[in-house]
Amino acid sequence: MERKSTFRIGELSKLFDIGVDSIRYYEKVGILNPLRNEENNYRLYTIEDVRKLTMIRELLNLNFSTEQIKSFDDNRNVENTKELLAQELNILNEEIVKLYEKRNSIETRLYSLRRNLAKDASEQIKVLDLEERHCLMLSDTNLPDEYVDYYLVKYMHSQQFRIDTIGACDCYTLDMENSNPDSEYLRTKNVFFYSNRMLYHSNYVMPAGKYLSLSYRGSLRKTKQLVPKLYQYAKAHHLKVIGDPIEMCHIDDYETADENEYLTELQLAVK
């Protein structure tokens, strides 16, 4: 069997199944140093270059940068090898933690969507005894719907943490007194987000207590039509209203473009 001592760039490209541009780049950054054919100035790669390419491909597969690879190759010994692998292991462990967090976030939001899809949306009033609910108050004043995302992004930027909207519930305290009677919608007093994942970033708490609850599917225009039912129920059952009604958008345009799939819950604190 013939043992070759030098190789053309095309041969290495085929051997390692990589582009010739990648091989030229490894030369540019100083990891590979091919010889030059005196007759035609073609690159000639040695068995040592084959070893280096094997090392490059292996370490790139472990997410090392070309700068790290060159430094390692220039100072290659057992201690440096151990240190390099230990550093990458730490990085990998951090990435695993982030992946677990992402998985938990997706699982939580998927569970929330499935639970909401199974929710009774018959527009019948229920009486609920609820514990405190930790929320993120985005704006404590009226905010037009089209500006909610803008203020949400500004808040995330200022606080340096991420708020996931898909699967979360955007909520609005309704301003019955100052709503325009000619509008199809009720005016809001604030905007806040609620989900089970808000605990550590909460800046607002919905008090524990008794709430009248009514859920419906379809356009948010129905809120104005249905809120009076909560007040009528409270009056008929001798319950005292102790807060403004709350519109909780469990499924809206964060999850679907079809208004018919919207799921909204109206709540009214009573005692």
N, C-alpha and C positions, 0 to 999 in steps of 0.2 A: 504494500500500500504506500502510495507516494505521500510524503509528509511535506506540505507546503510551509514555507517560512514567511511568505508575504501574501497579502490579499488585496485585491482591488476594492474600492468602496462599494461597488455593486454587489460583490460577493458577500461582504459583511452585511449589507442591507438585506440580502436574501436569507442569509444564515440566521440573523436575529429578527427578521420580519419587521424591520423598521425602515423609515424613509431615509434617503441619503441626506436630506436636509438635517435630520436629527444628528446623524454622525458628524456632519460638518459643524453643527452647533457645539457638540462635545469637544471638538477641536478648538473652536473659537474661545470657549471658556477655559481651555488649558488642561482638560482631563486627558484627551488623546493628543498624541504628537506623532503623526504619521511621517514616514520617510517620503522622499520625492524621487521619482524615476528621473535619472539624469537626461534621458533621451527625450521624454515627452512631458516631464514635470507632473505626471499623474501621481496621486497619493498611493502610497503602499503601506499597508498596515501589517504589523508584526503579530506574532503569537502573544506578545505582551499586551498589545492593543485588544486582542480577543479577550484576554483576562479582564482588562479594564472595562470593556463593554459588558461583559458578564456581570461585573460588579455594579456598573452603572444601572443596568436594567433591574437588578435585584433590589438595589437601594431606592431607586425611583418607585418601585412597586410598594415599598414601605413608606412612601411619601417624603423621602429626603429630597432636599433641594439640590440642584447641581453645585451650588456653592458649598454645601455641607459635604457632598461627595468628593469634590476636589480637595477640600481641607483634610478629609479623612484619608484620602489616598496619598496626600503629601506627607502625612504624619501617621502612617498606619502602624499600629502596634496593638497588643492585646488590651491594654488599659483604655486606649482611645476607642477600640471596638466596643468594649463594655460600656463606656460612657455614652457613646453614640446610641447604642441600642437602648440603654436605660432612659435617655432623654426621649427617644421616640415612644417608648412604652408609657411614659408619663403623659405624653401628648395623646396617645391612643386611649388611655384610661379617661382622660378629660372628655374626649370625643364620645366615648361610650356613655358617660354620664349624660351628656347633652342628647344623645340618641334616646336614652331611656326617658328623659324629660319630654322630648318630642313625642315619643310613643304614648306616654301617659296623657299628654295634652290631646292627641288625636283620639285616643280611646275615650277620654272624658267627654270630648265634644260629640263624638259619634253616639255615645250613650245618651247624651242630652237630646240629640236630634231624634233618636229612636223613641225616647220617652215622650217627647213632645208630639211626635206623630201618632202616638197611642193615646194622647190626652183627650178627655171628653170635651168636645167643642160644640156641645148641643145648645149653648147659650142659656143653660140652666144655672141658677145661682146656688152656690155651695157656701157653707160656713166653715172656715178653716181656722185652726189654732196653730199659728206659726211661730217658730223661734226667731231670734235675731238673724238678719241676713246681711252679710258684709258686702258692700258695694263700692264702686268707684264713681264718685261724683265728678262728672266731666264739666258741667256748667250749672251753677246755681241760679241762673237766669234763663229766660226764654231764648231758645236757639233754633233758628230755622233748620229743617231737616237736612237741607243741602250743605249746611256748614258743620254737621256733626263730625264727619270724617276729618275735616280740616282741623278742628279743635282737638280731636282725638290724637292725630299725628303730632300736633304741637305739644300736647300733654306728654305723650310718650317720649318725645325728644327732650323735654325739660326734666323729666323724672328718670330718664335712662333705663326704662324697662318696657317690655313689649306687652301689649294687650291684644289678645286674639278675639276678633269679633265674630268669626264663624262658629256658631254653637253657643255663643254667649247671648245674654238677653239685654237688649237696650230698652231702657225704661224711662218713663216721663211722668212727672207729677202734673196733673191736669189743673189748669186755672179756670175753674167754672165761672167765677165772678167776672173775669176780664175777657172772656172769649167773645168773639164776634158772632152774633146770632145769625148772620147771613153766610158765615163760612161753613163748609162741610166738615171742618176739623175743629177740635178744641185747642185753645192756646195752652202752652205748657209753661210750667214754672222752672223746670230744670231738666237736665239730661244725666242719667247715670247708667252704668252697666252692672249687671249682676250675673255671677256664675259661682259655682263651688270653688273655683280657682282664684277668686278675688281676695281670699282671706288675708294674705300677706301684703297686699297692696291697697287694702281698704282705707278709704277716707270718709266713709259714710255708712251708717247702719240703719236699715229699716227695722223699726222697733218690733219686738215680739208682741203677740197679742192675737185678737180675733179679727179676721178679715172676711168680708163677703167677696166671693170670687165668681167670675163669669168668663168663660172662654169662647172664642168664636174663630171661624176661619173666613178668609176673604179680605176685602179691601178695608183699610184703616178708617174709611169713612163711617164704618159701622160703629166705631167707638162713640161718636156723638149720639147715635140713635140708642145705644144700649146702656150708657152710663145712668140715665134716669131710672132704669130698672133696679139698679143697686139701691138708690135712694128710696124708691117705692117699697122695696123689700124691707129695708131697715125700718121704715115707718110702720109698715104692716106688722112687723114682729117686735115692735117697741125697743128697737136698738138705737143707741145714740151714736151718730157719726162723729168720729174724733179726728178725722184727717181728710185731706184731699184725695180724690180717686187717683189711682196709679194705672198707667197703661204699660203693660209688660209685653214687649214684642219678642216672643220666643222664636218665631220663624218669620223673617221678613226679607228685605232685599239683600241682606248679607248672605242668605242661603238660597234664595230663589228669585227668578225674574217674573214668576207667575203669581200675581196677587191672590189667585184662588188657593194657593198653597200657604199663604200667610196664616200664622197662628198667633192670636193676641189674647192676652188675659187681662181683664180689668179687676182691680182689687180696691176695696174700700174698708179702711179701719173702722171698727165699731166696738161698742162695749155695752 
